[in-house]
């Protein structure tokens, strides 16, 4: 009879997630589709999963400077050039009794 090795103890999902976020996890791969030695499609996959603290520790902090993820300070809004400001104009009120033709 053959013995199957077993691992003593239990690990739950929270422990695994905590370990991955603390240490980091990198997944990298390439997918290439070719036909008759002609490359039709190349997909490069690079994925890093870690906590924000770990990302800052290794020098990744792009989310701090992404304009889609940051909210400008109220003082910075007034210093924008006129061309970049959003202008809201109100329509003049119509005189009572006037109908549109």
C-alpha positions in Angstrom: 0.0 0.0 0.0 1.3 3.4 -1.0 1.4 6.3 1.4 0.2 9.7 0.3 2.0 12.7 1.9 -0.3 15.0 3.9 0.2 18.4 5.4 -0.4 18.8 9.1 -2.5 21.8 10.2 -5.1 23.8 8.4 -4.8 27.0 6.4 -7.8 29.1 5.6 -8.4 31.7 2.9 -7.7 34.7 5.3 -4.2 33.3 6.1 -3.4 32.8 2.4 -4.6 36.2 1.5 -2.7 37.8 4.3 0.5 36.1 3.2 0.1 37.1 -0.4 -0.6 40.7 0.4 2.3 40.8 2.8 4.9 39.2 0.6 3.5 39.9 -2.9 2.6 37.7 -5.8 3.9 38.1 -9.3 2.3 36.4 -12.3 4.0 36.8 -15.7 3.3 35.2 -19.1 3.2 35.6 -22.8 0.6 34.3 -25.2 1.6 34.3 -28.9 -0.6 33.3 -31.8 1.1 32.5 -35.1 0.1 31.1 -38.4 2.8 29.8 -40.9 5.6 31.5 -38.9 3.7 34.9 -39.0 3.0 36.3 -35.6 -0.6 37.4 -35.5 -1.1 38.3 -31.9 1.0 38.7 -28.8 -0.4 39.3 -25.3 2.0 40.0 -22.5 0.6 39.6 -19.0 2.3 41.0 -16.0 0.3 41.0 -12.7 1.5 42.1 -9.3 -0.7 41.4 -6.3 0.3 42.9 -3.0 -0.8 45.4 -0.3 -0.5 49.1 -0.7 2.2 49.2 2.0 4.3 46.6 0.2 3.9 48.3 -3.1 5.2 51.6 -1.7 8.0 49.7 -0.1 9.2 48.4 -3.4 8.7 51.7 -5.1 5.3 51.5 -6.8 3.0 54.5 -6.1 1.5 55.4 -9.4 -2.0 55.7 -8.0 -0.9 58.8 -6.1 -0.3 60.7 -9.3 -3.1 59.2 -11.6 -5.5 62.1 -12.4 -8.4 59.6 -12.6 -7.8 58.4 -9.0 -6.9 61.7 -7.3 -9.1 64.6 -6.4 -7.7 68.0 -6.9 -7.6 70.4 -3.9 -10.2 73.2 -4.0 -7.5 75.9 -4.2 -5.9 74.2 -7.2 -9.2 74.4 -9.2 -9.2 78.2 -9.2 -5.6 78.4 -10.5 -6.5 76.4 -13.7 -6.3 78.3 -17.0 -9.5 79.7 -18.4 -9.5 77.1 -21.2 -9.7 74.2 -18.8 -12.5 75.5 -16.6 -16.0 74.2 -17.0 -18.4 77.1 -17.5 -22.1 76.7 -16.8 -24.4 79.2 -18.4 -28.0 79.6 -17.6 -30.6 80.2 -20.2 -32.5 83.5 -20.0 -36.0 83.2 -18.6 -38.7 83.5 -21.2 -41.2 86.2 -20.9 -44.6 85.1 -19.6 -47.2 84.5 -22.4 -44.6 84.1 -25.1 -44.7 80.9 -27.1 -42.1 79.3 -29.1 -42.8 79.2 -32.8 
